[in-house]
Amino acid sequence: LSLGTGVPLVDVNHLHGHILSHFIRQVPGDEVPEFPYLCLLVSGGNSQIVLVESPEKMQLLGQTIDDAAGEAFDKCAKVMGLPYPGGPHIDRLAAEGDAQRFKFSKPHIPGLDYSFSGLKTSFLYTLRDNLRADADFVEKNKAHLAASLQRTIIEILLDKLDKAARQTGVRTIAIGGGVSANSGVRQAVAEYCLARGIKAFIPQRAFTTDNAAMVAIAGMFRFQAGHTCPVDAAPFARVTI
């Protein structure tokens, strides 16, 4: 298309698309974040806290050292017998359960990095131990397990996000990525920001998962900054901020 039309080709970092999706204006006058802002980027492959100073300048403050939050949702859902992707099913069930019914381990990782492997192991052991006593344990407790899992993941996410906000002093927080569609995450971040007088940007669900609009907005910023790439540039399956 680029060669045939003579239109320049712009390379886009997929993660930048999620982070900059808040600049998609559906109608003139839609509010967008002011720089700098913190972005909690959570998906099946990423759990990161990013300091966004401009469309071109982003600093990775913390990231998962093992599994991502979305991966924890999906894998725990799988051992419960829920379909893939499990995140939306956990979200739906959590609304019907007691979030305090079960306690799962939380990581003790220094700095602003995340870890979710221990939580997955704790969840698996809870199911294993209780299934020995009651073969119908999961079926009887699906909603409570989902709610307790969701609460724990949210607490892990917000703990480091709070530390990042305190360390940087930034007064605007945005969330992005597939897990930002989770109703519990959305509510928790909104309530956290409201309680502290921080401006929150919660994306419409249409812009939380991978979409063309986020790539276009990131591409627009790159083009405005003078970035284009040759047509033989190689794509990369995995990139960093």
VMD Tcl script that draws the C-alpha trace (Angstrom):
set ca {
  {0.00 0.00 0.00}
  {2.80 2.38 0.87}
  {4.65 1.72 -2.39}
  {1.53 1.79 -4.50}
  {0.12 5.00 -3.10}
  {3.33 6.86 -2.33}
  {2.21 7.30 1.27}
  {5.02 6.98 3.85}
  {5.17 3.88 6.03}
  {5.24 4.42 9.80}
  {6.40 1.76 12.26}
  {4.42 1.55 15.50}
  {5.25 -0.06 18.83}
  {2.17 -2.10 19.77}
  {2.57 -1.20 23.46}
  {2.69 2.51 22.62}
  {-0.66 2.01 20.92}
  {-2.23 0.81 24.18}
  {-0.64 3.63 26.16}
  {-1.67 6.34 23.70}
  {-5.19 5.02 23.09}
  {-6.44 7.71 25.48}
  {-5.78 10.30 22.78}
  {-8.43 8.83 20.49}
  {-11.12 11.50 20.29}
  {-14.46 10.13 19.17}
  {-15.98 13.61 19.21}
  {-14.24 17.00 19.23}
  {-13.49 18.14 22.74}
  {-13.00 14.70 24.27}
  {-10.63 15.07 27.21}
  {-7.18 13.54 26.86}
  {-4.37 13.13 29.41}
  {-1.83 15.86 30.06}
  {1.83 14.91 30.19}
  {3.32 13.47 32.26}
  {1.01 10.66 33.30}
  {1.37 7.15 34.65}
  {-0.05 4.29 32.61}
  {-0.81 0.91 34.13}
  {-0.51 -1.35 31.09}
  {-2.04 -4.73 31.86}
  {-2.74 -7.50 29.38}
  {-2.18 -11.18 28.76}
  {1.47 -10.56 27.98}
  {2.33 -7.38 29.88}
  {2.01 -5.90 33.33}
  {3.88 -2.61 33.37}
  {3.88 0.81 34.96}
  {5.01 3.42 32.47}
  {5.81 7.09 33.02}
  {4.58 8.79 29.85}
  {6.34 12.13 29.39}
  {5.38 12.59 25.74}
  {4.23 10.41 22.83}
  {7.90 9.75 22.10}
  {9.34 9.65 25.60}
  {8.24 6.83 27.90}
  {10.02 5.41 30.91}
  {9.39 1.88 32.14}
  {9.18 2.07 35.94}
  {8.19 -1.50 36.67}
  {7.12 -4.70 34.95}
  {6.36 -8.31 35.70}
  {9.35 -10.53 36.33}
  {7.40 -13.64 35.34}
  {3.71 -13.86 34.43}
  {1.39 -11.05 33.46}
  {-1.88 -10.22 35.20}
  {-3.93 -11.34 32.21}
  {-2.04 -14.62 32.09}
  {-2.85 -15.18 35.77}
  {-6.54 -14.60 35.08}
  {-6.53 -16.98 32.12}
  {-4.51 -19.79 33.69}
  {-6.45 -19.76 36.95}
  {-9.67 -19.77 34.94}
  {-8.40 -22.78 33.02}
  {-7.86 -24.90 36.13}
  {-11.40 -23.99 37.15}
  {-12.64 -25.42 33.87}
  {-13.62 -22.06 32.35}
  {-13.27 -21.36 28.60}
  {-10.38 -19.39 27.10}
  {-9.87 -16.49 27.40}
  {-10.75 -16.82 31.05}
  {-10.50 -13.18 32.09}
  {-14.03 -12.17 31.01}
  {-15.50 -15.27 32.68}
  {-13.69 -14.46 35.94}
  {-15.00 -10.90 35.72}
  {-18.58 -12.09 35.24}
  {-18.44 -14.66 38.06}
  {-16.70 -12.26 40.45}
  {-19.74 -10.02 40.47}
  {-21.69 -12.86 42.12}
  {-19.10 -13.99 44.66}
  {-17.60 -13.08 48.02}
  {-14.20 -11.52 47.35}
  {-13.06 -12.23 50.92}
  {-13.91 -15.94 50.92}
  {-10.44 -17.18 49.94}
  {-6.96 -15.82 50.62}
  {-4.16 -16.26 48.11}
  {-0.49 -15.40 48.49}
  {0.86 -12.08 47.31}
  {4.41 -11.50 46.10}
  {7.02 -9.51 47.97}
  {8.98 -8.04 45.09}
  {11.15 -4.97 45.73}
  {10.72 -1.80 43.72}
  {7.89 -1.41 41.24}
  {8.10 -4.80 39.54}
  {5.27 -7.32 39.53}
  {5.09 -11.08 39.97}
  {2.06 -13.34 39.53}
  {3.58 -16.82 39.45}
  {3.24 -17.27 43.22}
  {-0.40 -16.27 43.10}
  {-1.08 -18.88 40.42}
  {0.62 -21.55 42.51}
  {-1.34 -20.53 45.61}
  {-4.60 -20.66 43.66}
  {-3.75 -24.09 42.27}
  {-2.90 -25.48 45.73}
  {-6.16 -24.10 47.13}
  {-8.11 -26.00 44.50}
  {-6.02 -29.16 44.91}
  {-6.35 -29.29 48.69}
  {-10.07 -28.60 48.76}
  {-10.85 -30.99 45.91}
  {-9.44 -33.81 48.00}
  {-12.18 -33.22 50.54}
  {-14.95 -32.32 48.11}
  {-14.94 -33.29 44.43}
  {-17.52 -30.56 43.74}
  {-15.53 -27.83 45.48}
  {-14.85 -25.78 42.34}
  {-18.40 -25.97 41.05}
  {-19.79 -24.95 44.45}
  {-17.35 -22.05 44.84}
  {-16.74 -20.75 41.32}
  {-18.07 -17.27 42.01}
  {-16.21 -16.96 45.33}
  {-12.97 -18.22 43.79}
  {-13.31 -15.78 40.90}
  {-14.07 -12.85 43.19}
  {-11.19 -13.68 45.55}
  {-8.76 -14.12 42.65}
  {-9.84 -10.85 41.07}
  {-9.51 -8.98 44.36}
  {-6.00 -10.32 44.90}
  {-4.81 -9.39 41.42}
  {-6.25 -5.90 41.78}
  {-4.57 -5.43 45.16}
  {-1.22 -6.48 43.67}
  {-1.66 -4.08 40.75}
  {-2.72 -1.13 42.88}
  {-0.01 -1.61 45.49}
  {2.76 -0.90 42.98}
  {0.74 1.74 41.15}
  {0.32 3.61 44.44}
  {4.06 3.40 45.08}
  {4.77 4.75 41.58}
  {2.35 7.63 42.08}
  {3.96 8.54 45.40}
  {7.50 8.30 44.03}
  {6.86 10.35 40.90}
  {4.28 12.79 42.22}
  {2.37 12.46 38.95}
  {-1.27 13.43 39.31}
  {-2.74 11.68 36.27}
  {-3.16 7.91 35.91}
  {-4.38 5.95 32.90}
  {-4.90 2.25 32.34}
  {-4.63 0.30 29.12}
  {-4.42 -3.21 27.68}
  {-6.86 -6.09 27.69}
  {-7.08 -6.41 31.48}
  {-8.20 -2.76 31.70}
  {-11.55 -4.05 30.41}
  {-12.01 -5.89 33.72}
  {-14.79 -4.19 35.68}
  {-13.03 -4.71 39.01}
  {-9.77 -3.15 37.77}
  {-11.64 -0.21 36.26}
  {-13.59 0.47 39.44}
  {-10.58 0.06 41.72}
  {-8.40 2.47 39.72}
  {-11.22 5.01 39.46}
  {-11.89 4.84 43.22}
  {-8.17 5.03 44.04}
  {-7.77 8.17 41.95}
  {-10.95 9.78 43.26}
  {-9.88 9.26 46.87}
  {-6.52 10.95 46.22}
  {-7.54 13.75 43.89}
  {-5.74 12.14 40.95}
  {-7.10 12.46 37.42}
  {-8.08 9.03 36.06}
  {-8.40 7.97 32.44}
  {-10.32 4.73 32.02}
  {-10.61 3.69 28.35}
  {-13.79 2.62 26.67}
  {-13.80 -1.16 26.45}
  {-13.60 -0.97 22.64}
  {-10.12 0.49 23.02}
  {-8.80 -1.87 25.70}
  {-8.08 -4.88 23.50}
  {-5.91 -4.80 20.38}
  {-7.48 -2.43 17.85}
  {-6.65 -0.45 14.74}
  {-7.49 2.90 16.33}
  {-4.70 2.67 18.91}
  {-2.17 1.80 16.22}
  {-3.39 4.72 14.14}
  {-3.09 7.22 16.99}
  {0.42 6.02 17.83}
  {1.30 6.20 14.14}
  {-0.04 9.74 13.93}
  {2.21 10.89 16.77}
  {5.24 9.22 15.20}
  {4.53 10.76 11.81}
  {4.06 14.21 13.37}
  {7.46 13.76 15.04}
  {9.01 13.04 11.64}
  {9.39 9.25 11.94}
  {8.88 6.99 8.95}
  {10.47 3.65 8.10}
  {11.63 1.89 4.92}
  {9.24 -0.61 3.33}
  {11.67 -3.46 3.99}
  {11.72 -2.86 7.77}
  {11.26 -6.12 9.66}
  {8.39 -6.58 12.11}
  {9.22 -7.71 15.64}
  {6.92 -10.01 17.59}
  {8.19 -8.74 20.94}
  {9.31 -5.21 21.74}
  {9.80 -3.15 24.87}
  {8.57 0.32 25.71}
}
mol new
graphics top color blue
foreach p $ca { graphics top sphere $p radius 0.5 }
foreach p [lrange $ca 0 end-1] q [lrange $ca 1 end] { graphics top cylinder $p $q radius 0.2 }
display resetview
